[in-house]
Amino acid sequence: MSKKSFSDSTRDPNETTPATLTALTTQIIGFVREGTLDSRFAAKLVKRMKKEAEAILEADNATKSDWKELKKAFDTVDAVLREHDARLLVTANAALRASDDLPDIPTPR
C-alpha cells in the first residue's frame, strides 16, 4: 500500500483518522489482556497501524491532541504485548523446570 498524497483539499471518505487508530489500538489492548487475540497477530496489526499513523502524520491531517492520544495508546499496547510475552516466557520456563524435575525413567533395551 502506498502512502497517499493529500495535496488537494478534498478528503477521502475512507481515510483513516488518528481517532480510529486510537480506538483500534484500545480494542487490541483489551483483546490481548483477555487472551482472545494472539499476541503475535496483535503485534503485526500494531506494526501496520503504526505505518498508517506515519502516513497520516506526513499528510498533516491530525491535531496535537489526536497524536498525543494515539502515542499513548501505542505505548500502552507495546507494554501490554511485552508483558504478555514475558508471561509466556515465564510459563515456558516453569514447564521446562517441571519436566527437568521428573525422575528419569529407564528406557527398555
Biopython code that builds the backbone (N, CA, C, O; Angstrom):
import numpy as np
from Bio.PDB.StructureBuilder import StructureBuilder

atoms = [
    (1, "MET", "N", (0.833, -1.165, 0.000)),
    (1, "MET", "CA", (0.000, 0.000, 0.000)),
    (1, "MET", "C", (0.883, 1.236, 0.000)),
    (1, "MET", "O", (1.818, 1.351, 0.792)),
    (2, "SER", "N", (0.580, 2.129, -0.875)),
    (2, "SER", "CA", (1.407, 3.320, -0.962)),
    (2, "SER", "C", (0.835, 4.432, -0.099)),
    (2, "SER", "O", (-0.351, 4.446, 0.233)),
    (3, "LYS", "N", (1.695, 5.344, 0.247)),
    (3, "LYS", "CA", (1.264, 6.482, 1.034)),
    (3, "LYS", "C", (0.582, 7.472, 0.109)),
    (3, "LYS", "O", (1.063, 7.742, -0.991)),
    (4, "LYS", "N", (-0.534, 8.008, 0.557)),
    (4, "LYS", "CA", (-1.323, 8.913, -0.266)),
    (4, "LYS", "C", (-0.792, 10.331, -0.152)),
    (4, "LYS", "O", (-0.267, 10.735, 0.885)),
    (5, "SER", "N", (-0.938, 11.067, -1.223)),
    (5, "SER", "CA", (-0.600, 12.474, -1.213)),
    (5, "SER", "C", (-1.893, 13.264, -1.071)),
    (5, "SER", "O", (-2.833, 13.059, -1.839)),
    (6, "PHE", "N", (-1.946, 14.149, -0.114)),
    (6, "PHE", "CA", (-3.147, 14.926, 0.126)),
    (6, "PHE", "C", (-2.902, 16.390, -0.246)),
    (6, "PHE", "O", (-3.143, 17.285, 0.565)),
    (7, "SER", "N", (-2.431, 16.631, -1.452)),
    (7, "SER", "CA", (-2.128, 17.992, -1.846)),
    (7, "SER", "C", (-3.393, 18.802, -2.101)),
    (7, "SER", "O", (-3.385, 20.026, -1.967)),
    (8, "ASP", "N", (-4.485, 18.123, -2.468)),
    (8, "ASP", "CA", (-5.724, 18.863, -2.663)),
    (8, "ASP", "C", (-6.519, 18.898, -1.359)),
    (8, "ASP", "O", (-6.203, 18.178, -0.412)),
    (9, "SER", "N", (-7.539, 19.730, -1.320)),
    (9, "SER", "CA", (-8.282, 19.906, -0.076)),
    (9, "SER", "C", (-9.425, 18.912, 0.079)),
    (9, "SER", "O", (-10.103, 18.931, 1.106)),
    (10, "THR", "N", (-9.664, 18.049, -0.898)),
    (10, "THR", "CA", (-10.734, 17.062, -0.760)),
    (10, "THR", "C", (-10.283, 15.951, 0.160)),
    (10, "THR", "O", (-9.107, 15.591, 0.202)),
    (11, "ARG", "N", (-11.229, 15.420, 0.887)),
    (11, "ARG", "CA", (-10.914, 14.377, 1.863)),
    (11, "ARG", "C", (-11.538, 13.073, 1.400)),
    (11, "ARG", "O", (-12.722, 13.022, 1.067)),
    (12, "ASP", "N", (-10.740, 12.029, 1.382)),
    (12, "ASP", "CA", (-11.201, 10.692, 1.022)),
    (12, "ASP", "C", (-12.119, 10.193, 2.134)),
    (12, "ASP", "O", (-11.714, 10.186, 3.296)),
    (13, "PRO", "N", (-13.352, 9.774, 1.808)),
    (13, "PRO", "CA", (-14.261, 9.319, 2.859)),
    (13, "PRO", "C", (-13.792, 8.038, 3.551)),
    (13, "PRO", "O", (-14.293, 7.709, 4.626)),
    (14, "ASN", "N", (-12.852, 7.317, 2.965)),
    (14, "ASN", "CA", (-12.326, 6.098, 3.567)),
    (14, "ASN", "C", (-10.982, 6.323, 4.242)),
    (14, "ASN", "O", (-10.284, 5.366, 4.577)),
    (15, "GLU", "N", (-10.627, 7.555, 4.437)),
    (15, "GLU", "CA", (-9.336, 7.888, 5.039)),
    (15, "GLU", "C", (-9.323, 7.529, 6.524)),
    (15, "GLU", "O", (-10.278, 7.803, 7.251)),
    (16, "THR", "N", (-8.236, 6.920, 6.956)),
    (16, "THR", "CA", (-8.072, 6.553, 8.360)),
    (16, "THR", "C", (-7.761, 7.799, 9.179)),
    (16, "THR", "O", (-7.000, 8.665, 8.746)),
    (17, "THR", "N", (-8.347, 7.878, 10.344)),
    (17, "THR", "CA", (-8.106, 9.020, 11.226)),
    (17, "THR", "C", (-7.332, 8.562, 12.463)),
    (17, "THR", "O", (-7.376, 7.385, 12.821)),
    (18, "PRO", "N", (-6.633, 9.474, 13.108)),
    (18, "PRO", "CA", (-5.941, 9.120, 14.347)),
    (18, "PRO", "C", (-6.900, 8.592, 15.414)),
    (18, "PRO", "O", (-6.545, 7.692, 16.175)),
    (19, "ALA", "N", (-8.100, 9.143, 15.473)),
    (19, "ALA", "CA", (-9.078, 8.672, 16.462)),
    (19, "ALA", "C", (-9.448, 7.213, 16.211)),
    (19, "ALA", "O", (-9.627, 6.440, 17.152)),
    (20, "THR", "N", (-9.562, 6.843, 14.941)),
    (20, "THR", "CA", (-9.876, 5.455, 14.600)),
    (20, "THR", "C", (-8.728, 4.535, 14.989)),
    (20, "THR", "O", (-8.956, 3.461, 15.544)),
    (21, "LEU", "N", (-7.499, 4.947, 14.703)),
    (21, "LEU", "CA", (-6.339, 4.141, 15.089)),
    (21, "LEU", "C", (-6.254, 4.002, 16.608)),
    (21, "LEU", "O", (-5.903, 2.939, 17.120)),
    (22, "THR", "N", (-6.571, 5.066, 17.315)),
    (22, "THR", "CA", (-6.566, 5.012, 18.777)),
    (22, "THR", "C", (-7.614, 4.020, 19.277)),
    (22, "THR", "O", (-7.342, 3.228, 20.180)),
    (23, "ALA", "N", (-8.805, 4.062, 18.693)),
    (23, "ALA", "CA", (-9.871, 3.139, 19.098)),
    (23, "ALA", "C", (-9.489, 1.690, 18.798)),
    (23, "ALA", "O", (-9.715, 0.801, 19.620)),
    (24, "LEU", "N", (-8.910, 1.454, 17.621)),
    (24, "LEU", "CA", (-8.479, 0.095, 17.274)),
    (24, "LEU", "C", (-7.392, -0.397, 18.230)),
    (24, "LEU", "O", (-7.413, -1.545, 18.672)),
    (25, "THR", "N", (-6.459, 0.472, 18.536)),
    (25, "THR", "CA", (-5.375, 0.110, 19.450)),
    (25, "THR", "C", (-5.928, -0.231, 20.831)),
    (25, "THR", "O", (-5.480, -1.184, 21.468)),
    (26, "THR", "N", (-6.891, 0.545, 21.284)),
    (26, "THR", "CA", (-7.517, 0.281, 22.577)),
    (26, "THR", "C", (-8.218, -1.078, 22.575)),
    (26, "THR", "O", (-8.153, -1.814, 23.560)),
    (27, "GLN", "N", (-8.884, -1.408, 21.477)),
    (27, "GLN", "CA", (-9.541, -2.716, 21.371)),
    (27, "GLN", "C", (-8.512, -3.845, 21.401)),
    (27, "GLN", "O", (-8.721, -4.864, 22.058)),
    (28, "ILE", "N", (-7.408, -3.658, 20.691)),
    (28, "ILE", "CA", (-6.348, -4.675, 20.668)),
    (28, "ILE", "C", (-5.796, -4.884, 22.074)),
    (28, "ILE", "O", (-5.546, -6.018, 22.484)),
    (29, "ILE", "N", (-5.605, -3.795, 22.810)),
    (29, "ILE", "CA", (-5.121, -3.896, 24.190)),
    (29, "ILE", "C", (-6.053, -4.792, 25.003)),
    (29, "ILE", "O", (-5.600, -5.692, 25.711)),
    (30, "GLY", "N", (-7.339, -4.544, 24.897)),
    (30, "GLY", "CA", (-8.311, -5.343, 25.638)),
    (30, "GLY", "C", (-8.300, -6.802, 25.232)),
    (30, "GLY", "O", (-8.360, -7.691, 26.081)),
    (31, "PHE", "N", (-8.222, -7.050, 23.932)),
    (31, "PHE", "CA", (-8.229, -8.429, 23.444)),
    (31, "PHE", "C", (-6.991, -9.198, 23.904)),
    (31, "PHE", "O", (-7.091, -10.371, 24.267)),
    (32, "VAL", "N", (-5.834, -8.550, 23.890)),
    (32, "VAL", "CA", (-4.604, -9.222, 24.330)),
    (32, "VAL", "C", (-4.676, -9.496, 25.830)),
    (32, "VAL", "O", (-4.303, -10.579, 26.282)),
    (33, "ARG", "N", (-5.149, -8.529, 26.596)),
    (33, "ARG", "CA", (-5.271, -8.725, 28.050)),
    (33, "ARG", "C", (-6.236, -9.861, 28.384)),
    (33, "ARG", "O", (-6.016, -10.613, 29.333)),
    (34, "GLU", "N", (-7.313, -9.981, 27.592)),
    (34, "GLU", "CA", (-8.301, -11.042, 27.819)),
    (34, "GLU", "C", (-7.823, -12.392, 27.303)),
    (34, "GLU", "O", (-8.384, -13.431, 27.654)),
    (35, "GLY", "N", (-6.794, -12.378, 26.475)),
    (35, "GLY", "CA", (-6.298, -13.615, 25.891)),
    (35, "GLY", "C", (-7.109, -14.073, 24.695)),
    (35, "GLY", "O", (-7.034, -15.239, 24.309)),
    (36, "THR", "N", (-7.888, -13.171, 24.098)),
    (36, "THR", "CA", (-8.718, -13.540, 22.952)),
    (36, "THR", "C", (-8.078, -13.187, 21.615)),
    (36, "THR", "O", (-8.656, -13.449, 20.560)),
    (37, "LEU", "N", (-6.888, -12.594, 21.655)),
    (37, "LEU", "CA", (-6.163, -12.264, 20.430)),
    (37, "LEU", "C", (-4.708, -12.670, 20.609)),
    (37, "LEU", "O", (-4.064, -12.293, 21.588)),
    (38, "ASP", "N", (-4.202, -13.434, 19.665)),
    (38, "ASP", "CA", (-2.811, -13.886, 19.700)),
    (38, "ASP", "C", (-1.880, -12.675, 19.704)),
    (38, "ASP", "O", (-2.053, -11.750, 18.911)),
    (39, "SER", "N", (-0.905, -12.686, 20.591)),
    (39, "SER", "CA", (-0.014, -11.528, 20.721)),
    (39, "SER", "C", (0.837, -11.305, 19.479)),
    (39, "SER", "O", (1.166, -10.164, 19.155)),
    (40, "ARG", "N", (1.199, -12.376, 18.780)),
    (40, "ARG", "CA", (1.993, -12.200, 17.554)),
    (40, "ARG", "C", (1.161, -11.519, 16.479)),
    (40, "ARG", "O", (1.653, -10.648, 15.761)),
    (41, "PHE", "N", (-0.105, -11.920, 16.372)),
    (41, "PHE", "CA", (-1.001, -11.286, 15.410)),
    (41, "PHE", "C", (-1.248, -9.830, 15.800)),
    (41, "PHE", "O", (-1.268, -8.947, 14.943)),
    (42, "ALA", "N", (-1.435, -9.587, 17.093)),
    (42, "ALA", "CA", (-1.645, -8.226, 17.572)),
    (42, "ALA", "C", (-0.437, -7.348, 17.243)),
    (42, "ALA", "O", (-0.598, -6.197, 16.837)),
    (43, "ALA", "N", (0.764, -7.886, 17.417)),
    (43, "ALA", "CA", (1.980, -7.124, 17.115)),
    (43, "ALA", "C", (2.036, -6.763, 15.635)),
    (43, "ALA", "O", (2.450, -5.659, 15.280)),
    (44, "LYS", "N", (1.623, -7.685, 14.774)),
    (44, "LYS", "CA", (1.608, -7.398, 13.335)),
    (44, "LYS", "C", (0.576, -6.327, 13.003)),
    (44, "LYS", "O", (0.834, -5.448, 12.181)),
    (45, "LEU", "N", (-0.591, -6.399, 13.640)),
    (45, "LEU", "CA", (-1.612, -5.372, 13.423)),
    (45, "LEU", "C", (-1.096, -4.001, 13.856)),
    (45, "LEU", "O", (-1.266, -3.011, 13.146)),
    (46, "VAL", "N", (-0.471, -3.956, 15.019)),
    (46, "VAL", "CA", (0.033, -2.686, 15.544)),
    (46, "VAL", "C", (1.131, -2.135, 14.639)),
    (46, "VAL", "O", (1.194, -0.927, 14.407)),
    (47, "LYS", "N", (1.983, -2.998, 14.134)),
    (47, "LYS", "CA", (3.043, -2.553, 13.219)),
    (47, "LYS", "C", (2.421, -1.902, 11.987)),
    (47, "LYS", "O", (2.877, -0.848, 11.543)),
    (48, "ARG", "N", (1.383, -2.525, 11.436)),
    (48, "ARG", "CA", (0.706, -1.969, 10.260)),
    (48, "ARG", "C", (0.010, -0.654, 10.613)),
    (48, "ARG", "O", (0.005, 0.286, 9.818)),
    (49, "MET", "N", (-0.572, -0.597, 11.801)),
    (49, "MET", "CA", (-1.247, 0.624, 12.226)),
    (49, "MET", "C", (-0.255, 1.769, 12.426)),
    (49, "MET", "O", (-0.585, 2.927, 12.168)),
    (50, "LYS", "N", (0.947, 1.455, 12.882)),
    (50, "LYS", "CA", (1.969, 2.493, 13.038)),
    (50, "LYS", "C", (2.388, 3.047, 11.678)),
    (50, "LYS", "O", (2.661, 4.240, 11.549)),
    (51, "LYS", "N", (2.438, 2.187, 10.671)),
    (51, "LYS", "CA", (2.742, 2.663, 9.317)),
    (51, "LYS", "C", (1.636, 3.589, 8.825)),
    (51, "LYS", "O", (1.905, 4.610, 8.192)),
    (52, "GLU", "N", (0.401, 3.228, 9.118)),
    (52, "GLU", "CA", (-0.733, 4.075, 8.744)),
    (52, "GLU", "C", (-0.653, 5.413, 9.470)),
    (52, "GLU", "O", (-0.950, 6.457, 8.888)),
    (53, "ALA", "N", (-0.255, 5.385, 10.736)),
    (53, "ALA", "CA", (-0.111, 6.621, 11.505)),
    (53, "ALA", "C", (0.962, 7.523, 10.896)),
    (53, "ALA", "O", (0.805, 8.743, 10.859)),
    (54, "GLU", "N", (2.055, 6.918, 10.418)),
    (54, "GLU", "CA", (3.105, 7.697, 9.758)),
    (54, "GLU", "C", (2.570, 8.376, 8.506)),
    (54, "GLU", "O", (2.906, 9.529, 8.234)),
    (55, "ALA", "N", (1.742, 7.670, 7.743)),
    (55, "ALA", "CA", (1.160, 8.249, 6.530)),
    (55, "ALA", "C", (0.244, 9.417, 6.882)),
    (55, "ALA", "O", (0.227, 10.430, 6.183)),
    (56, "ILE", "N", (-0.507, 9.276, 7.952)),
    (56, "ILE", "CA", (-1.387, 10.362, 8.390)),
    (56, "ILE", "C", (-0.551, 11.552, 8.847)),
    (56, "ILE", "O", (-0.886, 12.701, 8.558)),
    (57, "LEU", "N", (0.531, 11.274, 9.557)),
    (57, "LEU", "CA", (1.413, 12.333, 10.039)),
    (57, "LEU", "C", (2.019, 13.104, 8.869)),
    (57, "LEU", "O", (2.087, 14.333, 8.894)),
    (58, "GLU", "N", (2.457, 12.375, 7.846)),
    (58, "GLU", "CA", (3.029, 13.028, 6.665)),
    (58, "GLU", "C", (1.996, 13.891, 5.954)),
    (58, "GLU", "O", (2.337, 14.929, 5.385)),
    (59, "ALA", "N", (0.738, 13.469, 5.984)),
    (59, "ALA", "CA", (-0.326, 14.232, 5.333)),
    (59, "ALA", "C", (-0.785, 15.402, 6.199)),
    (59, "ALA", "O", (-1.551, 16.254, 5.748)),
    (60, "ASP", "N", (-0.313, 15.438, 7.447)),
    (60, "ASP", "CA", (-0.638, 16.510, 8.386)),
    (60, "ASP", "C", (-2.147, 16.651, 8.575)),
    (60, "ASP", "O", (-2.694, 17.753, 8.519)),
    (61, "ASN", "N", (-2.805, 15.517, 8.799)),
    (61, "ASN", "CA", (-4.261, 15.505, 8.943)),
    (61, "ASN", "C", (-4.719, 15.227, 10.370)),
    (61, "ASN", "O", (-5.724, 14.546, 10.573)),
    (62, "ALA", "N", (-4.001, 15.741, 11.355)),
    (62, "ALA", "CA", (-4.403, 15.475, 12.737)),
    (62, "ALA", "C", (-3.953, 16.605, 13.652)),
    (62, "ALA", "O", (-3.041, 17.370, 13.335)),
    (63, "THR", "N", (-4.612, 16.683, 14.780)),
    (63, "THR", "CA", (-4.256, 17.695, 15.776)),
    (63, "THR", "C", (-3.228, 17.125, 16.754)),
    (63, "THR", "O", (-2.988, 15.918, 16.791)),
    (64, "LYS", "N", (-2.636, 18.004, 17.533)),
    (64, "LYS", "CA", (-1.657, 17.554, 18.532)),
    (64, "LYS", "C", (-2.304, 16.643, 19.566)),
    (64, "LYS", "O", (-1.694, 15.669, 20.007)),
    (65, "SER", "N", (-3.529, 16.955, 19.953)),
    (65, "SER", "CA", (-4.196, 16.105, 20.951)),
    (65, "SER", "C", (-4.495, 14.722, 20.375)),
    (65, "SER", "O", (-4.438, 13.726, 21.096)),
    (66, "ASP", "N", (-4.819, 14.654, 19.057)),
    (66, "ASP", "CA", (-5.006, 13.351, 18.399)),
    (66, "ASP", "C", (-3.733, 12.527, 18.502)),
    (66, "ASP", "O", (-3.773, 11.343, 18.837)),
    (67, "TRP", "N", (-2.596, 13.167, 18.211)),
    (67, "TRP", "CA", (-1.316, 12.453, 18.234)),
    (67, "TRP", "C", (-0.925, 12.043, 19.639)),
    (67, "TRP", "O", (-0.344, 10.978, 19.847)),
    (68, "LYS", "N", (-1.249, 12.898, 20.607)),
    (68, "LYS", "CA", (-0.929, 12.575, 21.996)),
    (68, "LYS", "C", (-1.690, 11.322, 22.433)),
    (68, "LYS", "O", (-1.112, 10.427, 23.050)),
    (69, "GLU", "N", (-2.969, 11.259, 22.118)),
    (69, "GLU", "CA", (-3.782, 10.089, 22.474)),
    (69, "GLU", "C", (-3.314, 8.840, 21.733)),
    (69, "GLU", "O", (-3.259, 7.755, 22.313)),
    (70, "LEU", "N", (-2.977, 8.992, 20.454)),
    (70, "LEU", "CA", (-2.525, 7.846, 19.664)),
    (70, "LEU", "C", (-1.191, 7.326, 20.186)),
    (70, "LEU", "O", (-1.001, 6.116, 20.307)),
    (71, "LYS", "N", (-0.272, 8.230, 20.495)),
    (71, "LYS", "CA", (1.022, 7.801, 21.030)),
    (71, "LYS", "C", (0.838, 7.080, 22.363)),
    (71, "LYS", "O", (1.484, 6.064, 22.620)),
    (72, "LYS", "N", (-0.037, 7.605, 23.199)),
    (72, "LYS", "CA", (-0.317, 6.964, 24.487)),
    (72, "LYS", "C", (-0.872, 5.555, 24.264)),
    (72, "LYS", "O", (-0.480, 4.619, 24.961)),
    (73, "ALA", "N", (-1.777, 5.400, 23.304)),
    (73, "ALA", "CA", (-2.352, 4.080, 23.007)),
    (73, "ALA", "C", (-1.286, 3.131, 22.475)),
    (73, "ALA", "O", (-1.237, 1.968, 22.874)),
    (74, "PHE", "N", (-0.422, 3.622, 21.567)),
    (74, "PHE", "CA", (0.652, 2.776, 21.033)),
    (74, "PHE", "C", (1.625, 2.364, 22.142)),
    (74, "PHE", "O", (2.059, 1.213, 22.189)),
    (75, "ASP", "N", (1.968, 3.296, 23.032)),
    (75, "ASP", "CA", (2.863, 2.962, 24.149)),
    (75, "ASP", "C", (2.232, 1.903, 25.053)),
    (75, "ASP", "O", (2.907, 0.985, 25.517)),
    (76, "THR", "N", (0.936, 2.045, 25.293)),
    (76, "THR", "CA", (0.237, 1.081, 26.148)),
    (76, "THR", "C", (0.191, -0.291, 25.506)),
    (76, "THR", "O", (0.445, -1.294, 26.174)),
    (77, "VAL", "N", (-0.129, -0.355, 24.215)),
    (77, "VAL", "CA", (-0.209, -1.667, 23.553)),
    (77, "VAL", "C", (1.170, -2.312, 23.501)),
    (77, "VAL", "O", (1.282, -3.530, 23.639)),
    (78, "ASP", "N", (2.215, -1.526, 23.305)),
    (78, "ASP", "CA", (3.572, -2.088, 23.315)),
    (78, "ASP", "C", (3.885, -2.698, 24.684)),
    (78, "ASP", "O", (4.455, -3.786, 24.768)),
    (79, "ALA", "N", (3.512, -1.997, 25.745)),
    (79, "ALA", "CA", (3.753, -2.508, 27.102)),
    (79, "ALA", "C", (2.940, -3.773, 27.365)),
    (79, "ALA", "O", (3.443, -4.721, 27.967)),
    (80, "VAL", "N", (1.696, -3.790, 26.919)),
    (80, "VAL", "CA", (0.841, -4.971, 27.116)),
    (80, "VAL", "C", (1.403, -6.169, 26.362)),
    (80, "VAL", "O", (1.404, -7.285, 26.881)),
    (81, "LEU", "N", (1.881, -5.946, 25.144)),
    (81, "LEU", "CA", (2.458, -7.047, 24.364)),
    (81, "LEU", "C", (3.734, -7.572, 25.017)),
    (81, "LEU", "O", (3.942, -8.784, 25.074)),
    (82, "ARG", "N", (4.592, -6.675, 25.512)),
    (82, "ARG", "CA", (5.811, -7.117, 26.211)),
    (82, "ARG", "C", (5.453, -7.907, 27.464)),
    (82, "ARG", "O", (6.057, -8.941, 27.746)),
    (83, "GLU", "N", (4.474, -7.418, 28.210)),
    (83, "GLU", "CA", (4.040, -8.100, 29.432)),
    (83, "GLU", "C", (3.481, -9.489, 29.108)),
    (83, "GLU", "O", (3.771, -10.458, 29.809)),
    (84, "HIS", "N", (2.693, -9.580, 28.059)),
    (84, "HIS", "CA", (2.119, -10.870, 27.657)),
    (84, "HIS", "C", (3.221, -11.839, 27.246)),
    (84, "HIS", "O", (3.214, -13.003, 27.646)),
    (85, "ASP", "N", (4.167, -11.353, 26.444)),
    (85, "ASP", "CA", (5.274, -12.209, 26.013)),
    (85, "ASP", "C", (6.133, -12.648, 27.200)),
    (85, "ASP", "O", (6.620, -13.778, 27.231)),
    (86, "ALA", "N", (6.317, -11.761, 28.168)),
    (86, "ALA", "CA", (7.091, -12.120, 29.369)),
    (86, "ALA", "C", (6.382, -13.219, 30.153)),
    (86, "ALA", "O", (7.023, -14.147, 30.647)),
    (87, "ARG", "N", (5.058, -13.113, 30.268)),
    (87, "ARG", "CA", (4.304, -14.169, 30.966)),
    (87, "ARG", "C", (4.432, -15.499, 30.238)),
    (87, "ARG", "O", (4.559, -16.546, 30.873)),
    (88, "LEU", "N", (4.399, -15.466, 28.902)),
    (88, "LEU", "CA", (4.568, -16.702, 28.133)),
    (88, "LEU", "C", (5.940, -17.313, 28.389)),
    (88, "LEU", "O", (6.066, -18.530, 28.518)),
    (89, "LEU", "N", (6.967, -16.470, 28.463)),
    (89, "LEU", "CA", (8.324, -16.948, 28.721)),
    (89, "LEU", "C", (8.434, -17.567, 30.114)),
    (89, "LEU", "O", (9.049, -18.621, 30.282)),
    (90, "VAL", "N", (7.846, -16.921, 31.096)),
    (90, "VAL", "CA", (7.867, -17.453, 32.463)),
    (90, "VAL", "C", (7.152, -18.798, 32.513)),
    (90, "VAL", "O", (7.629, -19.730, 33.161)),
    (91, "THR", "N", (6.025, -18.906, 31.839)),
    (91, "THR", "CA", (5.272, -20.163, 31.809)),
    (91, "THR", "C", (6.082, -21.264, 31.139)),
    (91, "THR", "O", (6.116, -22.397, 31.620)),
    (92, "ALA", "N", (6.732, -20.930, 30.029)),
    (92, "ALA", "CA", (7.550, -21.922, 29.323)),
    (92, "ALA", "C", (8.728, -22.375, 30.190)),
    (92, "ALA", "O", (9.045, -23.563, 30.238)),
    (93, "ASN", "N", (9.372, -21.431, 30.869)),
    (93, "ASN", "CA", (10.485, -21.791, 31.761)),
    (93, "ASN", "C", (10.017, -22.679, 32.907)),
    (93, "ASN", "O", (10.707, -23.628, 33.278)),
    (94, "ALA", "N", (8.858, -22.378, 33.464)),
    (94, "ALA", "CA", (8.320, -23.202, 34.554)),
    (94, "ALA", "C", (8.023, -24.613, 34.061)),
    (94, "ALA", "O", (8.267, -25.585, 34.776)),
    (95, "ALA", "N", (7.503, -24.730, 32.854)),
    (95, "ALA", "CA", (7.218, -26.050, 32.291)),
    (95, "ALA", "C", (8.510, -26.828, 32.065)),
    (95, "ALA", "O", (8.557, -28.034, 32.305)),
    (96, "LEU", "N", (9.551, -26.148, 31.609)),
    (96, "LEU", "CA", (10.845, -26.815, 31.417)),
    (96, "LEU", "C", (11.425, -27.282, 32.748)),
    (96, "LEU", "O", (11.937, -28.396, 32.847)),
    (97, "ARG", "N", (11.346, -26.432, 33.768)),
    (97, "ARG", "CA", (11.851, -26.820, 35.082)),
    (97, "ARG", "C", (11.071, -28.004, 35.640)),
    (97, "ARG", "O", (11.648, -28.902, 36.252)),
    (98, "ALA", "N", (9.776, -28.001, 35.429)),
    (98, "ALA", "CA", (8.947, -29.107, 35.922)),
    (98, "ALA", "C", (9.312, -30.406, 35.219)),
    (98, "ALA", "O", (9.333, -31.469, 35.840)),
    (99, "SER", "N", (9.599, -30.319, 33.921)),
    (99, "SER", "CA", (9.972, -31.541, 33.200)),
    (99, "SER", "C", (11.374, -32.001, 33.601)),
    (99, "SER", "O", (11.662, -33.198, 33.560)),
    (100, "ASP", "N", (12.243, -31.075, 33.985)),
    (100, "ASP", "CA", (13.581, -31.448, 34.458)),
    (100, "ASP", "C", (13.524, -32.119, 35.831)),
    (100, "ASP", "O", (14.393, -32.925, 36.164)),
    (101, "ASP", "N", (12.512, -31.793, 36.620)),
    (101, "ASP", "CA", (12.376, -32.358, 37.962)),
    (101, "ASP", "C", (11.795, -33.766, 37.961)),
    (101, "ASP", "O", (11.845, -34.449, 38.984)),
    (102, "LEU", "N", (11.252, -34.209, 36.853)),
    (102, "LEU", "CA", (10.694, -35.560, 36.786)),
    (102, "LEU", "C", (11.816, -36.581, 36.885)),
    (102, "LEU", "O", (12.900, -36.369, 36.344)),
    (103, "PRO", "N", (11.561, -37.691, 37.574)),
    (103, "PRO", "CA", (12.614, -38.714, 37.677)),
    (103, "PRO", "C", (12.854, -39.362, 36.317)),
    (103, "PRO", "O", (11.951, -39.515, 35.494)),
    (104, "ASP", "N", (14.103, -39.730, 36.125)),
    (104, "ASP", "CA", (14.446, -40.404, 34.872)),
    (104, "ASP", "C", (13.825, -41.795, 34.866)),
    (104, "ASP", "O", (13.970, -42.562, 35.817)),
    (105, "ILE", "N", (13.147, -42.096, 33.797)),
    (105, "ILE", "CA", (12.549, -43.419, 33.637)),
    (105, "ILE", "C", (13.468, -44.207, 32.716)),
    (105, "ILE", "O", (13.743, -43.785, 31.593)),
    (106, "PRO", "N", (13.941, -45.349, 33.192)),
    (106, "PRO", "CA", (14.848, -46.122, 32.332)),
    (106, "PRO", "C", (14.112, -46.600, 31.082)),
    (106, "PRO", "O", (12.958, -47.025, 31.129)),
    (107, "THR", "N", (14.812, -46.513, 29.992)),
    (107, "THR", "CA", (14.226, -46.978, 28.733)),
    (107, "THR", "C", (14.513, -48.458, 28.563)),
    (107, "THR", "O", (15.619, -48.911, 28.858)),
    (108, "PRO", "N", (13.535, -49.218, 28.093)),
    (108, "PRO", "CA", (13.766, -50.657, 27.893)),
    (108, "PRO", "C", (14.779, -50.888, 26.786)),
    (108, "PRO", "O", (14.842, -50.143, 25.808)),
    (109, "ARG", "N", (15.565, -51.935, 26.963)),
    (109, "ARG", "CA", (16.587, -52.256, 25.960)),
    (109, "ARG", "C", (16.229, -53.479, 25.211)),
    (109, "ARG", "O", (16.973, -53.901, 24.325)),
]
sb = StructureBuilder()
sb.init_structure("model")
sb.init_model(0)
sb.init_chain("A")
sb.init_seg("    ")
for serial, (resi, resn, name, xyz) in enumerate(atoms, 1):
    if name == "N":
        sb.init_residue(resn, " ", resi, " ")
    sb.init_atom(name, np.array(xyz, "f"), 0.0, 1.0, " ", f" {name:<3s}", serial, name[0])
structure = sb.get_structure()
